[in-house]
């Protein structure tokens, strides 16, 4: 009499090939690579820019005169008082980047606290916090900043300027985080934490916020981009200390004060304007790359041509159709040939 027996699945699985730990797949989109490279270059400029400036950016090399075009002595030309434009550009990058990133950090913290709290608690707390966010959303930010800076001394430092800009830039992120928290607060893992008696603070900090990190990162980059544009605008309007507290917006302020655009002094206003544009482009590209990484319907846009071809995505697809990449299922462990069936008599 033949009896067929099968070894336990645990033994069979143990004889199979060992499972590999999942690896973190970073996006390879050209947007991310270009944006990250530009951002690293600007961060290095903020650190070493004032140290490698060839001249004192506030030093008047002549009492008066006509701005000089680029030359061997002054690579980006001079101002009407013969101040070196390259030195002002290198020194002004630190102030612009510090204010923008400080505004991004403060605004993101406020957005996380207000948005996640409103979405998780609901009820009256949600109504009041949403009302506060809506007020800041409809309020004209630049006009509010003009009024605020009108009461502040012109010698305000970068920390105060960044904190004030952050007060007008957190509402959009709070609304997005609130909407995402509403979809997370009834998930199984949140319900399990609530049933086991976890406090509200711990559930928000350890269960909900970690699942919102990609959206928080995107909100942070958007707010930094807002900080760059806003700080450049208020410096261009002369609302902050311009000299000797150099910034790219301050350079544009002095350039327009002598009508550099009309008189053809292009070397005075194009370099700071181009620097602001490139920094904003770097932040925007990173933001788009993160959106492609976290949004399944945009994830195919971050693939290289080779990977897209392997996934079966055509080079061109009909308008209005969004390609979605579906990764193949992981192969299941199989029994070894010797463990499939054993005949005993």
BALOBA-1460 file (C-alpha; in Angstrom, 3 decimals):
// residues 345
<rec num="1" residu="x" x="0.000" y="0.000" z="0.000"/>
<rec num="2" residu="x" x="1.434" y="3.319" z="-1.035"/>
<rec num="3" residu="x" x="1.004" y="6.338" z="1.212"/>
<rec num="4" residu="x" x="1.854" y="9.820" z="-0.092"/>
<rec num="5" residu="x" x="3.036" y="12.381" z="2.403"/>
<rec num="6" residu="x" x="4.151" y="15.936" z="1.891"/>
<rec num="7" residu="x" x="6.681" y="17.670" z="4.099"/>
<rec num="8" residu="x" x="5.533" y="20.778" z="5.959"/>
<rec num="9" residu="x" x="5.531" y="24.007" z="4.045"/>
<rec num="10" residu="x" x="7.940" y="25.545" z="6.536"/>
<rec num="11" residu="x" x="10.589" y="22.977" z="5.698"/>
<rec num="12" residu="x" x="9.985" y="23.434" z="1.990"/>
<rec num="13" residu="x" x="10.205" y="27.180" z="2.306"/>
<rec num="14" residu="x" x="13.409" y="26.827" z="4.253"/>
<rec num="15" residu="x" x="15.027" y="24.936" z="1.389"/>
<rec num="16" residu="x" x="14.001" y="27.585" z="-1.129"/>
<rec num="17" residu="x" x="16.207" y="30.510" z="-2.093"/>
<rec num="18" residu="x" x="16.486" y="33.106" z="0.690"/>
<rec num="19" residu="x" x="14.247" y="36.125" z="0.281"/>
<rec num="20" residu="x" x="15.984" y="39.413" z="-0.372"/>
<rec num="21" residu="x" x="15.232" y="42.446" z="1.716"/>
<rec num="22" residu="x" x="13.307" y="45.081" z="-0.233"/>
<rec num="23" residu="x" x="15.509" y="47.889" z="-1.469"/>
<rec num="24" residu="x" x="14.555" y="51.534" z="-1.526"/>
<rec num="25" residu="x" x="14.054" y="52.530" z="-5.149"/>
<rec num="26" residu="x" x="14.952" y="56.152" z="-5.614"/>
<rec num="27" residu="x" x="13.358" y="58.001" z="-8.539"/>
<rec num="28" residu="x" x="15.556" y="58.190" z="-11.617"/>
<rec num="29" residu="x" x="13.591" y="60.903" z="-13.318"/>
<rec num="30" residu="x" x="15.706" y="63.551" z="-15.073"/>
<rec num="31" residu="x" x="13.624" y="66.139" z="-13.239"/>
<rec num="32" residu="x" x="14.829" y="64.863" z="-9.877"/>
<rec num="33" residu="x" x="18.460" y="64.553" z="-10.950"/>
<rec num="34" residu="x" x="18.627" y="68.017" z="-12.507"/>
<rec num="35" residu="x" x="16.716" y="69.647" z="-9.662"/>
<rec num="36" residu="x" x="18.813" y="67.952" z="-7.005"/>
<rec num="37" residu="x" x="22.051" y="68.931" z="-8.746"/>
<rec num="38" residu="x" x="21.008" y="72.575" z="-9.019"/>
<rec num="39" residu="x" x="19.833" y="72.669" z="-5.412"/>
<rec num="40" residu="x" x="23.106" y="71.218" z="-4.105"/>
<rec num="41" residu="x" x="25.024" y="73.813" z="-6.128"/>
<rec num="42" residu="x" x="22.970" y="76.649" z="-4.611"/>
<rec num="43" residu="x" x="23.401" y="75.261" z="-1.097"/>
<rec num="44" residu="x" x="27.166" y="75.197" z="-1.605"/>
<rec num="45" residu="x" x="26.944" y="78.752" z="-2.910"/>
<rec num="46" residu="x" x="25.126" y="79.809" z="0.257"/>
<rec num="47" residu="x" x="27.875" y="78.301" z="2.410"/>
<rec num="48" residu="x" x="31.018" y="79.392" z="0.585"/>
<rec num="49" residu="x" x="29.729" y="82.277" z="-1.547"/>
<rec num="50" residu="x" x="30.622" y="85.152" z="0.797"/>
<rec num="51" residu="x" x="34.000" y="83.526" z="1.508"/>
<rec num="52" residu="x" x="35.102" y="83.378" z="-2.126"/>
<rec num="53" residu="x" x="33.782" y="86.805" z="-3.143"/>
<rec num="54" residu="x" x="36.715" y="88.654" z="-4.758"/>
<rec num="55" residu="x" x="35.748" y="92.041" z="-3.293"/>
<rec num="56" residu="x" x="33.735" y="93.479" z="-0.464"/>
<rec num="57" residu="x" x="30.245" y="93.749" z="-2.011"/>
<rec num="58" residu="x" x="29.610" y="97.057" z="-0.212"/>
<rec num="59" residu="x" x="32.960" y="98.649" z="-1.016"/>
<rec num="60" residu="x" x="32.729" y="101.666" z="-3.323"/>
<rec num="61" residu="x" x="35.784" y="101.426" z="-5.546"/>
<rec num="62" residu="x" x="35.056" y="104.894" z="-6.935"/>
<rec num="63" residu="x" x="33.020" y="107.874" z="-5.754"/>
<rec num="64" residu="x" x="30.776" y="107.889" z="-8.800"/>
<rec num="65" residu="x" x="30.786" y="106.949" z="-12.417"/>
<rec num="66" residu="x" x="29.157" y="104.783" z="-15.031"/>
<rec num="67" residu="x" x="28.614" y="101.047" z="-14.463"/>
<rec num="68" residu="x" x="31.352" y="99.126" z="-16.219"/>
<rec num="69" residu="x" x="30.649" y="95.992" z="-18.294"/>
<rec num="70" residu="x" x="32.264" y="92.627" z="-17.485"/>
<rec num="71" residu="x" x="36.029" y="92.592" z="-17.708"/>
<rec num="72" residu="x" x="39.021" y="90.616" z="-16.453"/>
<rec num="73" residu="x" x="39.042" y="92.576" z="-13.182"/>
<rec num="74" residu="x" x="35.243" y="92.365" z="-12.659"/>
<rec num="75" residu="x" x="33.767" y="89.256" z="-14.267"/>
<rec num="76" residu="x" x="30.169" y="90.511" z="-13.955"/>
<rec num="77" residu="x" x="30.883" y="94.215" z="-14.225"/>
<rec num="78" residu="x" x="30.314" y="96.942" z="-11.657"/>
<rec num="79" residu="x" x="27.569" y="99.238" z="-10.399"/>
<rec num="80" residu="x" x="27.490" y="103.019" z="-10.740"/>
<rec num="81" residu="x" x="29.738" y="103.307" z="-7.655"/>
<rec num="82" residu="x" x="32.034" y="100.588" z="-9.027"/>
<rec num="83" residu="x" x="30.854" y="97.892" z="-6.620"/>
<rec num="84" residu="x" x="31.634" y="94.409" z="-7.880"/>
<rec num="85" residu="x" x="28.441" y="92.675" z="-9.103"/>
<rec num="86" residu="x" x="29.917" y="89.169" z="-8.785"/>
<rec num="87" residu="x" x="30.729" y="89.771" z="-5.115"/>
<rec num="88" residu="x" x="27.190" y="90.981" z="-4.482"/>
<rec num="89" residu="x" x="25.795" y="87.905" z="-6.257"/>
<rec num="90" residu="x" x="27.917" y="85.503" z="-4.201"/>
<rec num="91" residu="x" x="27.127" y="87.269" z="-0.919"/>
<rec num="92" residu="x" x="23.421" y="87.668" z="-1.642"/>
<rec num="93" residu="x" x="22.807" y="83.974" z="-2.214"/>
<rec num="94" residu="x" x="23.210" y="83.109" z="1.466"/>
<rec num="95" residu="x" x="20.526" y="85.517" z="2.659"/>
<rec num="96" residu="x" x="18.037" y="84.459" z="-0.029"/>
<rec num="97" residu="x" x="18.484" y="80.729" z="0.588"/>
<rec num="98" residu="x" x="18.500" y="81.011" z="4.398"/>
<rec num="99" residu="x" x="15.279" y="83.037" z="4.457"/>
<rec num="100" residu="x" x="13.558" y="80.707" z="1.957"/>
<rec num="101" residu="x" x="14.482" y="77.492" z="3.783"/>
<rec num="102" residu="x" x="13.638" y="78.961" z="7.188"/>
<rec num="103" residu="x" x="10.242" y="80.013" z="5.870"/>
<rec num="104" residu="x" x="9.758" y="76.512" z="4.468"/>
<rec num="105" residu="x" x="10.589" y="74.799" z="7.775"/>
<rec num="106" residu="x" x="8.375" y="77.043" z="9.909"/>
<rec num="107" residu="x" x="5.453" y="76.971" z="7.462"/>
<rec num="108" residu="x" x="5.664" y="73.179" z="7.117"/>
<rec num="109" residu="x" x="5.609" y="72.696" z="10.891"/>
<rec num="110" residu="x" x="2.532" y="74.922" z="11.194"/>
<rec num="111" residu="x" x="0.854" y="73.137" z="8.279"/>
<rec num="112" residu="x" x="1.476" y="69.697" z="9.817"/>
<rec num="113" residu="x" x="0.190" y="70.733" z="13.242"/>
<rec num="114" residu="x" x="-2.930" y="72.483" z="11.938"/>
<rec num="115" residu="x" x="-3.768" y="70.174" z="9.028"/>
<rec num="116" residu="x" x="-3.206" y="66.810" z="10.712"/>
<rec num="117" residu="x" x="-4.881" y="67.894" z="13.950"/>
<rec num="118" residu="x" x="-7.937" y="69.214" z="12.115"/>
<rec num="119" residu="x" x="-8.238" y="66.095" z="9.961"/>
<rec num="120" residu="x" x="-7.866" y="63.633" z="12.839"/>
<rec num="121" residu="x" x="-9.962" y="65.323" z="15.540"/>
<rec num="122" residu="x" x="-12.810" y="66.494" z="13.305"/>
<rec num="123" residu="x" x="-15.849" y="68.230" z="14.740"/>
<rec num="124" residu="x" x="-15.476" y="71.703" z="16.196"/>
<rec num="125" residu="x" x="-11.670" y="71.582" z="16.127"/>
<rec num="126" residu="x" x="-11.771" y="70.824" z="12.411"/>
<rec num="127" residu="x" x="-14.200" y="73.670" z="11.761"/>
<rec num="128" residu="x" x="-12.117" y="76.240" z="13.654"/>
<rec num="129" residu="x" x="-8.754" y="75.191" z="12.213"/>
<rec num="130" residu="x" x="-10.180" y="74.971" z="8.701"/>
<rec num="131" residu="x" x="-11.651" y="78.447" z="9.124"/>
<rec num="132" residu="x" x="-8.229" y="79.754" z="10.156"/>
<rec num="133" residu="x" x="-6.582" y="78.119" z="7.132"/>
<rec num="134" residu="x" x="-9.238" y="79.502" z="4.783"/>
<rec num="135" residu="x" x="-8.676" y="83.027" z="6.113"/>
<rec num="136" residu="x" x="-4.960" y="82.838" z="5.314"/>
<rec num="137" residu="x" x="-5.705" y="81.283" z="1.925"/>
<rec num="138" residu="x" x="-7.891" y="84.163" z="0.732"/>
<rec num="139" residu="x" x="-5.773" y="86.880" z="2.330"/>
<rec num="140" residu="x" x="-3.441" y="88.659" z="-0.154"/>
<rec num="141" residu="x" x="-0.048" y="87.584" z="1.161"/>
<rec num="142" residu="x" x="2.105" y="90.255" z="-0.449"/>
<rec num="143" residu="x" x="-0.110" y="93.122" z="0.719"/>
<rec num="144" residu="x" x="-0.108" y="91.697" z="4.242"/>
<rec num="145" residu="x" x="3.689" y="91.440" z="4.200"/>
<rec num="146" residu="x" x="4.005" y="95.033" z="2.972"/>
<rec num="147" residu="x" x="1.919" y="96.190" z="5.929"/>
<rec num="148" residu="x" x="3.855" y="94.056" z="8.430"/>
<rec num="149" residu="x" x="7.296" y="95.085" z="7.187"/>
<rec num="150" residu="x" x="6.163" y="98.698" z="7.221"/>
<rec num="151" residu="x" x="6.059" y="98.537" z="11.039"/>
<rec num="152" residu="x" x="9.364" y="96.677" z="11.395"/>
<rec num="153" residu="x" x="12.832" y="98.208" z="11.345"/>
<rec num="154" residu="x" x="14.655" y="97.864" z="8.043"/>
<rec num="155" residu="x" x="17.540" y="96.136" z="9.835"/>
<rec num="156" residu="x" x="15.499" y="92.999" z="10.603"/>
<rec num="157" residu="x" x="17.592" y="89.827" z="10.446"/>
<rec num="158" residu="x" x="16.993" y="86.771" z="8.256"/>
<rec num="159" residu="x" x="15.377" y="84.748" z="11.056"/>
<rec num="160" residu="x" x="12.642" y="87.302" z="11.642"/>
<rec num="161" residu="x" x="12.047" y="87.799" z="7.918"/>
<rec num="162" residu="x" x="11.752" y="84.048" z="7.321"/>
<rec num="163" residu="x" x="9.343" y="83.607" z="10.244"/>
<rec num="164" residu="x" x="7.090" y="86.403" z="8.980"/>
<rec num="165" residu="x" x="7.024" y="84.981" z="5.450"/>
<rec num="166" residu="x" x="6.135" y="81.567" z="6.892"/>
<rec num="167" residu="x" x="2.995" y="83.016" z="8.513"/>
<rec num="168" residu="x" x="1.539" y="83.670" z="5.059"/>
<rec num="169" residu="x" x="2.630" y="80.414" z="3.407"/>
<rec num="170" residu="x" x="1.361" y="77.522" z="5.558"/>
<rec num="171" residu="x" x="-2.357" y="77.431" z="4.729"/>
<rec num="172" residu="x" x="-2.146" y="75.561" z="1.407"/>
<rec num="173" residu="x" x="-0.093" y="72.733" z="2.915"/>
<rec num="174" residu="x" x="-2.465" y="72.513" z="5.876"/>
<rec num="175" residu="x" x="-5.444" y="72.004" z="3.581"/>
<rec num="176" residu="x" x="-3.718" y="69.213" z="1.659"/>
<rec num="177" residu="x" x="-2.585" y="67.446" z="4.838"/>
<rec num="178" residu="x" x="-6.072" y="67.729" z="6.339"/>
<rec num="179" residu="x" x="-7.584" y="66.031" z="3.284"/>
<rec num="180" residu="x" x="-5.062" y="63.189" z="3.448"/>
<rec num="181" residu="x" x="-5.554" y="62.767" z="7.195"/>
<rec num="182" residu="x" x="-9.306" y="62.394" z="6.692"/>
<rec num="183" residu="x" x="-8.596" y="59.365" z="4.489"/>
<rec num="184" residu="x" x="-6.188" y="57.851" z="7.032"/>
<rec num="185" residu="x" x="-7.950" y="58.300" z="10.346"/>
<rec num="186" residu="x" x="-10.359" y="55.379" z="9.755"/>
<rec num="187" residu="x" x="-7.773" y="52.934" z="8.438"/>
<rec num="188" residu="x" x="-7.269" y="49.636" z="10.224"/>
<rec num="189" residu="x" x="-3.885" y="50.470" z="11.720"/>
<rec num="190" residu="x" x="-5.219" y="53.723" z="13.179"/>
<rec num="191" residu="x" x="-8.269" y="51.948" z="14.588"/>
<rec num="192" residu="x" x="-6.008" y="49.303" z="16.133"/>
<rec num="193" residu="x" x="-3.881" y="51.957" z="17.817"/>
<rec num="194" residu="x" x="-7.008" y="53.684" z="19.101"/>
<rec num="195" residu="x" x="-8.473" y="50.433" z="20.480"/>
<rec num="196" residu="x" x="-5.233" y="49.564" z="22.302"/>
<rec num="197" residu="x" x="-5.483" y="52.849" z="24.191"/>
<rec num="198" residu="x" x="-2.832" y="54.924" z="22.433"/>
<rec num="199" residu="x" x="-3.069" y="58.637" z="23.094"/>
<rec num="200" residu="x" x="-4.121" y="61.083" z="20.386"/>
<rec num="201" residu="x" x="-0.674" y="62.647" z="20.276"/>
<rec num="202" residu="x" x="1.014" y="59.286" z="19.780"/>
<rec num="203" residu="x" x="-1.428" y="58.198" z="17.078"/>
<rec num="204" residu="x" x="-0.858" y="61.426" z="15.165"/>
<rec num="205" residu="x" x="2.926" y="61.365" z="15.599"/>
<rec num="206" residu="x" x="3.583" y="57.658" z="15.076"/>
<rec num="207" residu="x" x="0.757" y="56.373" z="12.909"/>
<rec num="208" residu="x" x="-0.457" y="59.198" z="10.685"/>
<rec num="209" residu="x" x="2.459" y="61.590" z="10.155"/>
<rec num="210" residu="x" x="4.914" y="58.886" z="8.893"/>
<rec num="211" residu="x" x="2.409" y="57.974" z="6.180"/>
<rec num="212" residu="x" x="2.282" y="61.636" z="5.107"/>
<rec num="213" residu="x" x="6.038" y="62.173" z="4.737"/>
<rec num="214" residu="x" x="6.064" y="62.347" z="0.895"/>
<rec num="215" residu="x" x="3.265" y="64.910" z="0.949"/>
<rec num="216" residu="x" x="5.025" y="66.856" z="3.712"/>
<rec num="217" residu="x" x="8.221" y="66.888" z="1.641"/>
<rec num="218" residu="x" x="6.327" y="68.178" z="-1.379"/>
<rec num="219" residu="x" x="4.657" y="70.856" z="0.742"/>
<rec num="220" residu="x" x="8.061" y="71.873" z="2.139"/>
<rec num="221" residu="x" x="9.578" y="72.343" z="-1.315"/>
<rec num="222" residu="x" x="6.550" y="74.316" z="-2.464"/>
<rec num="223" residu="x" x="6.832" y="76.600" z="0.568"/>
<rec num="224" residu="x" x="10.579" y="77.123" z="0.025"/>
<rec num="225" residu="x" x="9.795" y="78.121" z="-3.556"/>
<rec num="226" residu="x" x="7.196" y="80.535" z="-2.208"/>
<rec num="227" residu="x" x="9.793" y="81.923" z="0.211"/>
<rec num="228" residu="x" x="12.293" y="82.562" z="-2.593"/>
<rec num="229" residu="x" x="9.779" y="84.520" z="-4.641"/>
<rec num="230" residu="x" x="8.324" y="86.430" z="-1.697"/>
<rec num="231" residu="x" x="11.671" y="87.453" z="-0.193"/>
<rec num="232" residu="x" x="12.918" y="88.568" z="-3.607"/>
<rec num="233" residu="x" x="9.750" y="90.633" z="-4.070"/>
<rec num="234" residu="x" x="9.899" y="92.435" z="-0.713"/>
<rec num="235" residu="x" x="13.635" y="93.100" z="-1.145"/>
<rec num="236" residu="x" x="12.983" y="94.427" z="-4.646"/>
<rec num="237" residu="x" x="10.406" y="96.800" z="-3.143"/>
<rec num="238" residu="x" x="12.974" y="98.022" z="-0.605"/>
<rec num="239" residu="x" x="11.075" y="96.778" z="2.470"/>
<rec num="240" residu="x" x="14.122" y="95.134" z="4.066"/>
<rec num="241" residu="x" x="17.660" y="96.247" z="4.717"/>
<rec num="242" residu="x" x="19.415" y="96.354" z="1.343"/>
<rec num="243" residu="x" x="22.973" y="97.458" z="2.081"/>
<rec num="244" residu="x" x="25.085" y="95.904" z="3.588"/>
<rec num="245" residu="x" x="22.543" y="93.028" z="3.966"/>
<rec num="246" residu="x" x="22.846" y="91.843" z="0.381"/>
<rec num="247" residu="x" x="20.323" y="89.607" z="-1.348"/>
<rec num="248" residu="x" x="19.385" y="88.945" z="-4.955"/>
<rec num="249" residu="x" x="16.229" y="91.000" z="-4.546"/>
<rec num="250" residu="x" x="18.323" y="93.866" z="-3.149"/>
<rec num="251" residu="x" x="20.522" y="93.778" z="-6.235"/>
<rec num="252" residu="x" x="17.426" y="94.089" z="-8.401"/>
<rec num="253" residu="x" x="16.277" y="97.024" z="-6.239"/>
<rec num="254" residu="x" x="19.486" y="98.979" z="-6.854"/>
<rec num="255" residu="x" x="19.458" y="98.067" z="-10.539"/>
<rec num="256" residu="x" x="15.961" y="99.426" z="-11.076"/>
<rec num="257" residu="x" x="16.742" y="102.545" z="-9.008"/>
<rec num="258" residu="x" x="19.153" y="103.697" z="-11.739"/>
<rec num="259" residu="x" x="17.066" y="102.300" z="-14.625"/>
<rec num="260" residu="x" x="19.596" y="99.633" z="-15.517"/>
<rec num="261" residu="x" x="17.098" y="97.976" z="-17.868"/>
<rec num="262" residu="x" x="16.613" y="101.178" z="-19.852"/>
<rec num="263" residu="x" x="20.274" y="102.163" z="-19.892"/>
<rec num="264" residu="x" x="21.441" y="98.741" z="-21.021"/>
<rec num="265" residu="x" x="23.331" y="97.672" z="-17.900"/>
<rec num="266" residu="x" x="22.327" y="94.038" z="-18.402"/>
<rec num="267" residu="x" x="25.141" y="92.645" z="-16.252"/>
<rec num="268" residu="x" x="23.567" y="94.269" z="-13.199"/>
<rec num="269" residu="x" x="20.087" y="92.712" z="-13.252"/>
<rec num="270" residu="x" x="20.366" y="89.549" z="-15.378"/>
<rec num="271" residu="x" x="22.685" y="87.561" z="-12.995"/>
<rec num="272" residu="x" x="20.475" y="87.935" z="-9.870"/>
<rec num="273" residu="x" x="17.317" y="87.391" z="-11.899"/>
<rec num="274" residu="x" x="18.798" y="84.270" z="-13.477"/>
<rec num="275" residu="x" x="19.914" y="82.987" z="-10.063"/>
<rec num="276" residu="x" x="16.378" y="83.366" z="-8.666"/>
<rec num="277" residu="x" x="14.937" y="81.641" z="-11.739"/>
<rec num="278" residu="x" x="17.371" y="78.705" z="-11.530"/>
<rec num="279" residu="x" x="16.767" y="78.216" z="-7.803"/>
<rec num="280" residu="x" x="13.020" y="78.238" z="-8.380"/>
<rec num="281" residu="x" x="13.446" y="75.784" z="-11.258"/>
<rec num="282" residu="x" x="15.447" y="73.406" z="-9.056"/>
<rec num="283" residu="x" x="12.761" y="73.406" z="-6.369"/>
<rec num="284" residu="x" x="9.973" y="73.000" z="-8.920"/>
<rec num="285" residu="x" x="11.706" y="70.050" z="-10.613"/>
<rec num="286" residu="x" x="12.195" y="68.318" z="-7.257"/>
<rec num="287" residu="x" x="8.552" y="68.916" z="-6.416"/>
<rec num="288" residu="x" x="7.425" y="67.431" z="-9.734"/>
<rec num="289" residu="x" x="9.725" y="64.463" z="-9.192"/>
<rec num="290" residu="x" x="8.295" y="63.756" z="-5.752"/>
<rec num="291" residu="x" x="4.792" y="63.965" z="-7.206"/>
<rec num="292" residu="x" x="5.722" y="61.369" z="-9.829"/>
<rec num="293" residu="x" x="7.219" y="59.159" z="-7.123"/>
<rec num="294" residu="x" x="4.202" y="59.189" z="-4.792"/>
<rec num="295" residu="x" x="1.392" y="59.383" z="-7.356"/>
<rec num="296" residu="x" x="0.769" y="55.988" z="-9.047"/>
<rec num="297" residu="x" x="-0.809" y="57.638" z="-12.074"/>
<rec num="298" residu="x" x="2.288" y="59.755" z="-12.682"/>
<rec num="299" residu="x" x="4.893" y="57.154" z="-11.768"/>
<rec num="300" residu="x" x="5.462" y="56.172" z="-15.389"/>
<rec num="301" residu="x" x="6.688" y="59.675" z="-16.171"/>
<rec num="302" residu="x" x="9.709" y="59.094" z="-13.963"/>
<rec num="303" residu="x" x="10.880" y="56.022" z="-15.874"/>
<rec num="304" residu="x" x="13.724" y="56.036" z="-18.317"/>
<rec num="305" residu="x" x="12.994" y="55.172" z="-21.935"/>
<rec num="306" residu="x" x="14.422" y="51.691" z="-21.460"/>
<rec num="307" residu="x" x="12.304" y="50.966" z="-18.375"/>
<rec num="308" residu="x" x="9.217" y="52.408" z="-20.040"/>
<rec num="309" residu="x" x="9.781" y="50.195" z="-23.064"/>
<rec num="310" residu="x" x="10.163" y="47.134" z="-20.829"/>
<rec num="311" residu="x" x="6.939" y="48.047" z="-19.019"/>
<rec num="312" residu="x" x="5.089" y="48.219" z="-22.348"/>
<rec num="313" residu="x" x="4.449" y="51.963" z="-22.244"/>
<rec num="314" residu="x" x="4.412" y="53.504" z="-25.736"/>
<rec num="315" residu="x" x="6.459" y="56.573" z="-26.512"/>
<rec num="316" residu="x" x="3.235" y="58.427" z="-27.321"/>
<rec num="317" residu="x" x="-0.224" y="57.685" z="-26.025"/>
<rec num="318" residu="x" x="-3.651" y="59.219" z="-26.712"/>
<rec num="319" residu="x" x="-4.450" y="62.553" z="-25.159"/>
<rec num="320" residu="x" x="-6.247" y="62.168" z="-21.855"/>
<rec num="321" residu="x" x="-4.935" y="58.647" z="-21.197"/>
<rec num="322" residu="x" x="-2.607" y="58.325" z="-18.218"/>
<rec num="323" residu="x" x="-0.325" y="55.270" z="-18.298"/>
<rec num="324" residu="x" x="-0.059" y="53.231" z="-15.097"/>
<rec num="325" residu="x" x="2.871" y="50.942" z="-14.405"/>
<rec num="326" residu="x" x="1.960" y="47.630" z="-12.801"/>
<rec num="327" residu="x" x="4.937" y="45.832" z="-11.346"/>
<rec num="328" residu="x" x="5.006" y="42.025" z="-11.801"/>
<rec num="329" residu="x" x="4.034" y="39.967" z="-8.773"/>
<rec num="330" residu="x" x="6.875" y="38.530" z="-6.721"/>
<rec num="331" residu="x" x="7.518" y="34.823" z="-7.428"/>
<rec num="332" residu="x" x="6.289" y="32.469" z="-4.735"/>
<rec num="333" residu="x" x="8.548" y="29.968" z="-3.032"/>
<rec num="334" residu="x" x="8.448" y="26.500" z="-4.592"/>
<rec num="335" residu="x" x="9.097" y="23.110" z="-3.054"/>
<rec num="336" residu="x" x="12.355" y="21.443" z="-3.843"/>
<rec num="337" residu="x" x="12.105" y="18.402" z="-6.144"/>
<rec num="338" residu="x" x="13.114" y="16.053" z="-3.357"/>
<rec num="339" residu="x" x="10.422" y="17.316" z="-1.021"/>
<rec num="340" residu="x" x="7.390" y="17.043" z="-3.309"/>
<rec num="341" residu="x" x="6.341" y="13.472" z="-2.624"/>
<rec num="342" residu="x" x="7.712" y="10.543" z="-0.647"/>
<rec num="343" residu="x" x="6.524" y="6.983" z="-1.189"/>
<rec num="344" residu="x" x="6.672" y="4.662" z="1.824"/>
<rec num="345" residu="x" x="5.549" y="1.075" z="2.003"/>
